[in-house]
């Protein structure tokens, strides 16, 4: 590429003062896609970049991987009704599903299954609720398991079911207090021994969870219930028989049923975080509500900004102790009789109420990895060191030693130092990891100085843009971790050369994971490509830095840059001008997604575009795409952040923003398109990864 061109149910009664809106005008979309990363962040790069906007999970049970073979706690762990606790499909076959047909096939089967959901599965028709049979574990693969536009139904007598680690979302049908569509995330009618844990539930047409018709021995734990009118309804029965545990859930921007608990014999609620943000369209009607003849114990929860945080009917018993109420108003009630002792049913440990917001916000929702009871081939480690202490003295020598057609991962562990060499991982060598072993990304550096116009030593001509890469990764499953990959080609000294593009890292593979690295150059730093135009090439970059100035993130891959820093760099002559992205996306594919990241650098204000469309080779069938969302933009970004390229208008392709902030962010206009909330719900990290869960294994 050249610098300037490329060839290119019913609703229970509410306490007094409840309010409803007829429409939803703002739906927040909370995204927390995190792979299990142990490395910390360096303070800055050499170019002064600040840290990405993410917080590592604390070292607590909240941050533990979600295991597919775990059993429930709380009332779901109690032996009763012929069932010894709740363990789901443990002991049955483990199957991985990516389609609605397969999910329904295994979820409704009579035999036990552990069902790993490894993709975003859209319900058809919208509102569909799969009728789950007994003895099932339905668990998301990392953060990739999404159920879109529908949910699950557990009918009378269904038992021993675990639903974990999923995002269930977006059956919302346009009416805020929807009384016509009973499209829940999870509905239970007369089920028992059910564990709902570590899910993200949001934006449904009716409720998020409905526990109805004497559903009992239920535990609901570590879930995010957010941005919905009706969060969690319990009841629809004249009997008072159900036993339910609700702990460490985050009720965020939900109006009612937080939960509404009707005729429950033993309702134990502890360490939940209920939060109502000020100044939004969603205002809580009430928090924890003991209705009918419910007997509730409420312990060490945290209520932030809620109206009527604790409410009970005169016929109910409600004992609360140890909770924190911050900025709440209205009814805050207790009493009404003698309570039960939850510890007479099961053991549990209370967290301090003051710690609940941070603990629950960090730990609720889907986890980044599942430790399922499966066996994988052992990884091989090859060592590289310049001082002769490793098996190999160069990175390429170690790559050469990887056998073609390998299936197990090979980790090339590279000792600290600067390795001035070209590295190529061919397509025949898959699952190769380049991993620096030093204390930071800067400790291990692979660098070279070829440019597009640099002549090959054999006299066959110039390298070309792709050929200029310091590291070229063509094998699927490539990973790079804890190192720097750079191209230090000196543009100032080669102004007479035709072809100044100089790539640091080129990927032309699928399932590429770039974890805690620095890629540094000037023009065309990071080429994220595919093996062919019709081949899928997914890339996930996390906790990393990309440094450059012209089109320095470019190519046709479906790539996510997440929780990272994009550092803008001045040109060779000291001027400030450039372009962050130049996608060359094939029609029907996802392009680039910059998510939860920071764009900054020591450059002049309003001098950089977020991107422009690269129709490689003048191919009009391409449909370039860049989305920048939930990120901080410095003043360097132009007020009109997209521009044309080589005769192709950016307005004919796919360029958009969503909920960015910082001095370089702007409001919606014809020159600055913003995604709607509905549109943004379809442009999340999981939508890009299409069932793949990046992990270090």
C-alpha positions in Angstrom: 0.0 0.0 0.0 1.1 3.5 -0.6 0.9 6.3 1.8 -1.9 8.1 -0.1 -3.5 5.4 -2.2 -3.9 1.7 -2.6 -4.5 -0.2 -5.8 -6.7 -1.0 -4.5 -47.1 -13.6 32.3 -49.1 -11.2 34.3 -47.4 -8.4 36.1 -47.6 -8.6 40.0 -49.0 -5.5 41.6 -46.4 -2.8 42.3 -45.7 -0.8 45.4 -47.2 2.7 45.4 -45.3 5.1 43.2 -44.3 2.5 40.5 -43.7 4.0 37.1 -43.5 2.5 33.6 -42.4 3.8 30.3 -44.1 3.0 27.0 -40.9 2.8 25.1 -37.2 2.2 25.6 -34.9 4.9 24.3 -31.6 3.7 25.6 -30.4 0.2 26.2 -26.9 0.0 27.6 -24.9 -3.0 26.3 -22.3 -4.2 28.8 -19.6 -6.2 27.3 -16.9 -7.9 29.2 -15.1 -10.3 27.0 -11.9 -11.4 28.8 -9.5 -14.2 28.2 -7.5 -15.6 31.1 -4.5 -13.3 31.1 -2.0 -13.2 33.9 0.4 -10.6 32.6 0.1 -7.0 33.9 0.4 -3.9 31.8 3.6 -2.0 31.2 3.2 1.6 32.4 3.7 3.2 28.9 5.1 2.4 25.6 8.1 4.2 24.2 5.6 6.6 22.6 3.9 7.5 25.8 0.7 5.5 25.4 -1.5 5.3 28.4 -3.1 2.1 29.7 -6.1 0.3 28.2 -9.4 0.8 30.0 -9.7 -2.7 31.7 -9.3 -4.0 35.2 -8.0 -7.5 35.7 -10.2 -9.8 37.7 -9.4 -10.1 41.4 -7.8 -13.2 42.7 -11.0 -14.6 44.2 -13.5 -17.3 43.6 -15.4 -14.8 41.4 -12.5 -14.9 38.9 -12.2 -18.6 38.8 -12.9 -20.4 35.5 -16.4 -21.8 35.2 -16.2 -25.6 35.2 -18.5 -27.8 33.3 -18.3 -30.5 35.9 -19.2 -28.4 39.0 -22.3 -28.9 41.1 -24.6 -26.3 42.6 -24.5 -24.5 45.9 -27.5 -23.0 47.9 -30.9 -24.7 47.9 -30.1 -26.3 44.5 -27.5 -28.4 46.4 -30.0 -29.9 48.9 -31.1 -33.5 48.5 -34.8 -33.6 48.0 -37.6 -34.9 45.8 -35.5 -37.9 44.8 -32.7 -35.7 43.5 -29.2 -35.6 45.2 -28.3 -32.0 44.6 -27.9 -30.4 41.2 -25.0 -31.5 38.9 -26.7 -31.3 35.5 -25.3 -33.5 32.7 -22.2 -34.6 34.5 -21.5 -38.2 33.6 -23.1 -37.8 30.2 -21.5 -37.1 26.9 -20.0 -33.6 26.3 -21.1 -32.1 23.0 -20.2 -28.8 21.4 -23.0 -27.0 19.5 -23.0 -24.0 17.2 -26.4 -24.3 15.6 -29.9 -24.0 16.8 -30.7 -27.5 15.5 -27.9 -29.1 17.5 -28.7 -27.1 20.6 -32.3 -28.1 20.6 -31.5 -31.7 19.7 -29.3 -32.2 22.8 -31.2 -30.0 25.2 -34.4 -31.9 24.6 -32.9 -35.3 24.6 -33.8 -37.9 27.4 -30.2 -38.8 28.2 -27.8 -36.6 30.2 -25.5 -34.2 28.2 -23.0 -31.5 28.9 -23.8 -29.1 26.1 -21.1 -26.5 25.3 -22.5 -23.6 23.4 -19.6 -22.2 21.2 -21.3 -19.7 19.0 -24.0 -17.0 18.9 -27.1 -19.0 18.2 -30.2 -17.0 17.0 -33.6 -18.4 17.9 -36.0 -18.9 15.0 -38.7 -17.8 15.3 -37.9 -14.9 17.6 -39.1 -15.6 21.1 -38.5 -19.3 20.9 -37.8 -21.0 24.2 -36.1 -24.4 23.9 -37.9 -27.0 26.2 -34.9 -28.3 28.2 -35.2 -31.9 29.5 -33.7 -33.2 32.8 -30.1 -33.9 33.5 -28.5 -31.2 31.3 -25.7 -28.8 31.7 -25.9 -26.0 29.1 -22.7 -23.9 29.4 -21.1 -21.3 27.2 -17.7 -21.8 25.8 -15.8 -18.9 27.3 -17.7 -15.7 26.4 -18.7 -17.1 22.9 -21.9 -18.7 24.0 -24.8 -16.4 23.1 -28.5 -17.2 22.8 -30.0 -14.4 20.7 -33.7 -13.6 20.5 -35.1 -16.3 22.8 -34.2 -18.6 25.7 -35.0 -21.7 27.6 -38.1 -23.3 29.2 -38.1 -25.9 32.0 -41.5 -27.5 32.4 -43.2 -29.4 35.2 -41.0 -32.0 36.8 -37.9 -31.1 34.8 -35.0 -31.4 37.2 -31.2 -31.4 37.6 -30.5 -28.6 35.1 -27.5 -26.2 35.0 -27.5 -23.1 32.8 -24.1 -21.4 33.1 -21.7 -19.0 31.4 -24.1 -17.8 28.7 -25.2 -14.5 27.3 -29.0 -14.6 26.6 -30.2 -11.5 25.0 -32.3 -9.5 22.6 -35.8 -10.8 22.3 -37.0 -7.3 23.0 -40.0 -6.5 20.8 -40.3 -2.7 21.1 -42.6 -2.4 24.1 -41.0 -1.6 27.4 -43.7 -3.1 29.7 -44.5 -5.9 27.3 -47.6 -7.8 28.2 -48.1 -9.5 24.8 -44.8 -11.4 24.4 -43.8 -13.9 27.0 -40.3 -14.2 25.7 -38.1 -14.8 28.7 -34.4 -15.6 28.9 -35.1 -18.5 31.3 -38.6 -19.6 32.4 -39.3 -22.4 34.8 -42.8 -23.9 35.5 -42.8 -26.5 38.2 -39.1 -27.5 37.8 -36.8 -28.4 40.6 -33.1 -28.6 41.3 -31.9 -25.9 38.8 -28.7 -23.8 39.0 -28.5 -20.6 37.0 -25.0 -19.2 37.3 -22.6 -16.7 35.7 -24.9 -15.6 32.9 -25.5 -12.3 31.3 -29.2 -11.8 30.8 -30.6 -8.6 29.1 -32.9 -6.9 26.6 -35.7 -9.5 26.6 -39.3 -8.9 25.6 -40.7 -10.0 29.0 -38.7 -11.1 32.0 -35.1 -12.2 32.3 -35.8 -15.0 34.7 -39.3 -16.3 35.6 -39.5 -19.0 38.4 -43.1 -20.0 38.4 -45.6 -22.6 39.6 -43.8 -24.0 42.6 -40.3 -24.3 41.0 -38.1 -25.1 43.9 -34.5 -26.0 45.0 -33.3 -23.2 42.7 -30.0 -21.3 43.0 -29.4 -18.2 41.0 -25.8 -16.9 41.4 -23.2 -14.6 39.9 -25.5 -13.4 37.0 -25.8 -10.0 35.4 -29.4 -9.1 35.0 -29.5 -5.8 33.2 -31.4 -3.3 31.1 -34.8 -4.8 31.2 -38.2 -3.9 32.6 -38.8 -7.2 34.5 -35.7 -8.8 35.9 -36.7 -11.8 38.0 -40.2 -12.9 38.9 -41.0 -15.6 41.3 -44.4 -17.1 42.1 -47.6 -17.6 40.0 -48.8 -20.0 42.7 -51.1 -20.1 45.7 -48.8 -22.6 47.4 -45.9 -21.7 49.7 -43.5 -24.5 49.1 -40.5 -23.2 47.0 -37.0 -22.9 48.4 -34.7 -20.5 46.5 -31.2 -19.1 47.0 -30.2 -15.8 45.2 -26.6 -14.6 45.7 -23.9 -12.4 44.1 -26.1 -11.2 41.3 -25.9 -7.8 39.7 -29.3 -6.2 39.1 -28.4 -3.2 36.9 -30.9 -0.8 35.4 -33.9 -3.1 35.8 -37.2 -1.5 36.7 -39.2 -4.2 38.5 -38.9 -7.8 39.9 -35.5 -7.4 41.4 -36.7 -10.0 42.4 -40.4 -10.0 43.1 -40.7 -13.1 45.4 -44.3 -14.4 45.9 -45.3 -17.3 48.2 -41.8 -18.7 48.7 -41.3 -20.9 51.8 -37.6 -20.1 52.1 -36.1 -17.3 50.1 -32.4 -16.6 50.9 -31.0 -13.5 49.3 -27.4 -12.5 50.1 -24.5 -10.5 48.6 -26.5 -9.1 45.7 -25.7 -5.8 44.1 -28.7 -3.7 43.0 -27.8 -0.6 41.0 -30.0 2.1 39.4 -28.0 4.6 37.5 -29.2 8.2 37.9 -30.4 10.3 34.9 -31.4 7.4 32.6 -34.7 6.4 31.2 -34.8 3.3 33.4 -35.9 4.0 37.0 -36.4 1.2 39.6 -39.8 0.7 41.0 -38.5 -1.5 43.8 -35.7 -3.7 44.8 -36.1 -6.9 46.9 -39.9 -7.6 47.3 -41.3 -10.2 49.7 -44.9 -10.9 48.4 -47.7 -13.0 49.7 -46.6 -15.4 52.3 -42.9 -15.4 51.4 -40.4 -16.0 54.2 -37.3 -14.1 53.2 -33.8 -13.7 54.7 -31.8 -10.9 53.2 -28.2 -10.5 54.1 -25.2 -8.3 53.2 -26.5 -6.9 49.9 -25.7 -3.5 48.5 -28.5 -1.2 47.2 -27.3 1.8 45.1 -29.8 4.5 44.1 -32.9 2.3 44.2 -36.5 3.4 45.0 -38.2 1.2 47.6 -35.1 -0.9 48.1 -36.7 -3.5 50.4 -40.5 -4.0 50.3 -42.8 -6.6 51.9 -46.5 -7.4 52.0 -48.1 -7.4 55.4 -48.5 -11.2 55.1 -44.8 -11.8 54.4 -41.8 -12.3 56.7 -38.7 -10.4 55.8 -35.5 -10.3 58.0 -32.7 -8.2 56.7 -29.3 -7.7 58.2 -25.9 -6.3 57.2 -26.9 -4.6 54.0 -25.7 -1.2 52.7 -28.2 1.4 51.3 -26.6 4.2 49.2 -28.7 7.0 47.8 -31.9 4.9 48.2 -35.4 6.3 48.9 -38.9 5.0 49.8 -39.8 1.8 51.4 -37.1 -0.1 53.3 -38.9 -2.7 55.4 -38.3 -5.7 57.6 -40.1 -7.8 60.2 -43.4 -9.7 60.0 -42.5 -12.8 61.9 -39.8 -15.3 62.8 -37.3 -16.1 60.1 -35.5 -19.4 59.1 -31.8 -20.1 59.4 -30.3 -20.8 56.0 -27.4 -22.7 57.5 -29.7 -25.3 58.7 -30.1 -26.2 55.0 -26.6 -25.6 53.5 -23.3 -24.0 54.3 -22.4 -20.6 52.8 -19.9 -17.7 53.4 -21.0 -14.1 53.5 -18.9 -11.4 51.9 -18.9 -7.9 53.6 -21.6 -5.7 52.1 -19.2 -2.9 51.4 -17.2 -5.2 49.2 -20.1 -6.4 47.1 -20.1 -3.8 44.3 -16.5 -4.4 43.3 -16.7 -8.1 43.8 -19.9 -8.6 41.9 -19.1 -6.3 39.1 -15.8 -8.1 38.5 -17.1 -11.6 38.9 -20.7 -11.7 37.6 -21.5 -12.9 34.1 -19.7 -15.3 31.8 -16.1 -16.2 32.5 -13.5 -16.3 29.8 -12.7 -20.0 30.0 -14.2 -23.3 31.0 -12.2 -26.0 32.5 -14.3 -28.9 31.1 -13.4 -32.5 31.8 -11.6 -33.0 28.5 -8.1 -34.1 27.5 -6.0 -32.2 25.0 -2.7 -33.0 23.5 0.2 -31.8 25.5 2.0 -28.7 24.3 5.6 -28.8 23.2 8.0 -26.1 24.2 11.1 -25.0 22.2 13.5 -22.5 23.7 15.3 -19.7 22.0 18.1 -17.6 23.4 20.8 -15.5 21.8 23.4 -16.4 24.4 23.3 -20.1 23.5 21.4 -21.2 26.6 18.3 -22.2 24.6 17.8 -25.0 22.1 18.0 -22.5 19.2 19.8 -19.2 18.7 17.1 -17.7 16.4 13.3 -17.7 16.3 13.2 -18.9 12.8 15.4 -21.9 13.6 12.8 -22.9 16.2 10.0 -22.5 13.8 11.8 -24.7 11.3 11.9 -27.4 13.9 8.1 -27.5 14.3 6.9 -30.5 12.3 4.6 -29.8 9.4 1.0 -30.9 10.1 1.4 -30.6 13.8 -1.9 -30.7 15.9 -0.7 -30.0 19.4 0.4 -26.5 20.3 4.1 -25.7 20.1 5.3 -22.8 22.3 8.5 -21.1 21.2 9.7 -19.6 24.4 12.0 -16.7 23.5 14.5 -15.3 26.1 14.9 -11.5 26.6 16.9 -9.8 23.9 16.6 -8.2 20.4 16.3 -10.7 17.6 17.0 -8.9 14.2 15.6 -11.5 11.8 12.7 -12.3 9.6 10.3 -14.9 10.9 7.8 -16.9 8.9 5.4 -19.5 10.2 4.0 -21.3 7.1 0.5 -22.6 6.7 1.6 -26.1 7.3 2.7 -25.3 10.8 -0.4 -24.7 13.0 -0.9 -23.8 16.6 2.5 -22.1 17.0 3.0 -19.6 19.9 5.8 -17.0 20.0 6.1 -16.2 23.7 8.6 -13.8 25.3 9.8 -15.0 28.7 11.0 -11.6 30.0 9.2 -9.4 32.6 7.5 -7.2 30.0 6.5 -6.9 26.4 9.6 -4.8 25.8 12.1 -7.5 27.1 11.8 -9.6 23.9 11.9 -7.8 20.6 11.8 -9.3 17.1 12.6 -6.5 14.6 13.7 -6.0 11.0 13.7 -3.2 8.5 12.4 -4.4 5.1 9.9 -2.2 3.2 7.7 -2.8 0.3 10.3 -1.4 -2.1 13.3 -3.2 -0.5 14.9 -5.4 -3.1 15.1 -9.1 -2.4 18.7 -10.5 -2.0 18.1 -12.9 -4.9 17.4 -10.1 -7.3 13.9 -11.2 -8.1 12.4 -7.8 -7.2 11.0 -5.9 -4.2 9.4 -7.6 -1.3 6.0 -5.9 -1.7 3.9 -4.8 1.2 3.0 -8.2 2.6 6.5 -9.6 2.0 8.0 -6.8 4.1 6.7 -8.2 7.3 9.1 -8.8 10.1 6.9 -11.7 11.3 4.6 -13.4 8.9 2.1 -15.9 10.5 0.2 -18.1 8.0 -0.5 -21.1 10.2 -4.0 -21.3 11.8 -4.0 -21.0 15.6 -1.0 -18.7 15.7 -0.5 -16.9 18.9 2.0 -14.2 20.1 2.4 -13.2 23.7 4.5 -10.9 25.9 6.8 -9.5 23.2 7.4 -6.7 20.7 7.2 -7.2 17.0 8.6 -4.1 15.1 9.6 -2.8 11.7 12.2 -0.1 12.1 12.5 0.8 8.4 13.9 4.4 8.1 11.5 6.3 5.9 13.5 9.6 6.2 16.5 8.0 4.6 14.6 6.3 1.8 12.4 9.0 0.4 13.7 8.1 -3.1 12.3 4.6 -2.8 9.0 3.6 -4.3 7.1 1.6 -1.7 7.6 2.8 1.9 5.1 0.5 3.5 6.9 -1.5 6.2 4.9 -4.2 8.0 5.8 -5.4 11.5 3.3 -8.3 11.8 1.3 -10.0 9.0 -1.3 -12.7 9.9 -2.9 -14.7 7.1 -4.6 -17.3 9.2 -7.7 -18.2 11.3 -8.0 -18.2 15.1 -5.0 -15.8 15.7 -4.6 -14.7 19.3 -2.4 -11.7 20.0 -2.1 -11.4 23.7 -0.2 -8.6 25.5 2.1 -7.6 22.7 3.4 -4.4 21.1 3.4 -4.1 17.3 5.3 -1.0 16.2 6.1 0.7 12.9 5.1 3.7 10.8 3.1 2.9 7.7 1.2 -0.4 7.5 2.3 -1.7 10.9 -0.2 -4.5 11.4 -1.6 -6.5 8.4 -4.5 -8.6 9.5 -5.3 -10.7 6.5 -6.8 -14.1 5.5 -5.3 -17.0 3.5 -7.6 -16.2 0.6 -10.5 -13.8 -0.2 -13.0 -16.6 0.5 -11.3 -17.8 3.7 -12.3 -16.8 7.2 -9.5 -15.2 9.2 -10.5 -14.4 12.8 -8.0 -12.4 14.9 -8.4 -11.5 18.6 -5.9 -8.9 20.0 -6.1 -8.2 23.7 -4.1 -6.1 26.2 -1.8 -4.9 23.5 -0.4 -1.8 21.8 -0.4 -0.9 18.1 1.8 2.0 17.0 1.9 3.7 13.6 0.7 6.5 11.4 -0.7 5.5 8.0 -3.2 2.7 7.5 -1.4 0.9 10.3 -4.2 -1.6 11.0 -5.3 -2.9 7.6 -6.4 -6.0 5.8 -9.4 -8.3 5.2 -9.5 -10.3 8.5 -12.4 -10.4 10.9 -10.4 -8.8 13.7 -11.1 -7.6 17.2 -8.8 -5.2 19.0 -9.9 -5.3 22.6 -8.8 -3.5 25.8 -5.8 -2.2 24.0 -4.0 1.1 23.2 -3.6 2.4 19.6 -0.8 4.9 19.6 -0.7 7.6 16.9 2.8 8.4 15.7 4.1 11.4 13.7 5.3 11.0 10.2 8.9 10.8 9.2 9.1 14.6 8.7 7.5 15.4 12.0 4.1 16.2 10.6 0.9 14.9 12.1 -1.5 13.2 9.7 -2.7 9.7 9.2 -5.3 6.9 9.2 -5.8 4.3 11.8 -7.6 1.5 9.8 -7.8 0.5 6.2 -10.1 -2.5 6.1 -10.4 -4.5 2.9 -13.3 -6.7 4.1 -15.1 -9.1 1.8 -18.9 -8.7 1.5 -20.8 -10.7 4.1 -17.8 -10.8 6.5 -17.0 -8.8 9.7 -14.2 -6.4 9.4 -12.4 -4.6 12.2 -13.9 -4.1 15.7 -12.0 -1.7 18.1 -13.6 -2.3 21.5 -13.0 -0.9 25.0 -9.7 0.6 23.9 -7.8 3.9 23.8 -6.6 5.9 20.8 -4.0 8.5 21.6 -0.5 9.7 20.9 1.8 12.7 20.8 0.4 14.2 17.6 -1.5 17.3 16.7 -5.2 17.7 17.3 -7.7 16.8 14.6 -5.1 15.2 12.3 -6.0 11.5 12.2 -8.8 9.6 10.6 -10.2 6.5 12.2 -10.2 4.8 8.9 -10.8 4.7 5.1 -12.0 1.9 2.8 -9.3 -0.1 1.0 -10.8 -1.8 -2.1 -7.7 -3.8 -2.8 -6.9 -3.9 -6.5 -9.9 -1.7 -7.2 -12.3 -4.6 -6.2 -15.8 -3.0 -6.0 -17.3 -6.2 -4.6 -15.5 -5.6 -1.3 -17.4 -4.1 1.6 -14.8 -2.6 4.1 -15.9 -2.4 7.7 -14.6 -0.7 10.9 -16.6 -0.3 14.1 -15.1 1.7 17.0 -17.1 1.3 20.2 -16.9 1.9 24.0 -13.4 3.4 23.5 -11.6 6.7 24.5 -10.5 8.9 21.6 -7.9 11.6 22.0 -8.2 15.1 20.4 -6.1 13.8 17.5 -9.2 12.3 15.9 -10.8 14.4 13.3 -14.4 15.6 13.8 -15.3 13.8 10.6 -13.3 10.6 11.3 -13.8 8.7 8.1 -12.6 9.5 4.6 -12.6 8.2 1.0 -9.8 6.2 -0.6 -8.7 5.6 -4.2 -12.1 6.7 -5.6 -14.2 4.7 -3.2 -16.5 6.6 -0.8 -16.5 5.5 2.8 -20.2 6.2 2.9 -20.8 3.2 0.5 -19.1 0.9 3.0 -19.5 0.1 6.7 -18.0 2.6 9.2 -19.6 3.4 12.5 -19.0 4.3 16.2 -20.9 3.5 19.4 -20.6 5.1 22.9 -17.1 6.4 22.5 -15.8 9.1 24.9 -12.8 11.5 25.2 -12.1 14.8 23.4 -12.0 13.1 20.0 -15.5 11.5 20.3 -18.5 13.2 18.7 -22.2 13.0 18.2 -24.1 11.4 15.4 -24.2 13.2 12.1 -24.0 12.5 8.4 -20.2 12.5 8.7 -20.1 10.6 11.9 -22.5 7.6 11.9 -23.4 6.1 15.3 -24.8 2.6 15.8 -28.3 2.4 17.4 -28.6 0.3 20.6 -30.2 -2.4 18.5 -27.4 -2.3 15.9 -24.7 -2.4 18.6 -26.3 -5.5 20.0 -25.3 -7.3 16.8 -21.7 -5.9 16.8 -20.2 -7.5 19.9 -17.0 -9.4 20.3 -18.7 -12.8 20.2 -20.3 -11.9 16.9 -16.8 -11.4 15.4 -15.4 -14.6 16.9 -18.2 -16.8 15.6 -17.9 -19.6 18.2 -14.2 -19.4 18.7 -13.0 -18.8 22.3 -9.4 -17.5 22.4 -7.3 -19.1 25.0 -3.6 -19.8 25.7 -4.0 -23.6 25.1 
